[in-house]
Amino acid sequence: MLELLVHIDDANSYWRTPHVYLEISFPADSVAVLQESDLPAGWNARPAARVSQAAGDEWLDGLESPVLAVPSVVTPPELRYEHGYLNFVFNPKHPRFETEIEVGQVR
């Protein structure tokens, strides 16, 4: 939710728009974690820099894993890798995507 709110100029109009939230399940071994040492220089630039998009494109094309856990720019550095603070990116091109990623209840 925090990732959404930091990119919104008018939060009041945002919340008047209906939203859908999905429960998504996946096995732990389907997740690659982008470690701090692997983050490209400028990954946390504001506004967002192309370097982050390029790293994501490389991961998508490399088919390393169906899910990539990445730290949040807006989370304090000491919490970025704590449970519940990571962001998860999904790779629908990955061959295991359809068998390992389960979309649950729509809310």
Long-range contacts (C-beta under 8 A, 24 or more apart in sequence): 2-72, 2-74, 2-75, 3-72, 3-74, 3-87, 6-74, 20-106, 20-107, 21-106, 21-107, 22-103, 22-104, 22-105, 22-106, 22-107, 23-103, 23-104, 23-105, 23-106, 23-107, 24-88, 24-90, 24-101, 24-102, 24-103, 24-104, 25-101, 25-102, 25-104, 26-66, 26-67, 26-100, 26-101, 26-102, 27-100, 30-65, 30-66, 30-67, 30-96, 30-100, 30-101, 31-65, 31-66, 31-67, 31-68, 31-69, 31-88, 32-59, 32-64, 32-65, 32-67, 32-68, 32-69, 33-68, 33-69, 33-81, 33-86, 34-59, 34-68, 34-69, 34-70, 34-71, 36-71, 36-80, 36-81, 39-71, 43-73, 44-73, 46-73, 48-73, 56-89, 59-89, 59-91, 60-91, 60-93, 61-93, 63-91, 63-93, 63-94, 63-95, 65-91, 65-94, 66-90, 66-91, 66-94, 66-96, 66-97, 66-100, 66-101, 67-91, 67-101
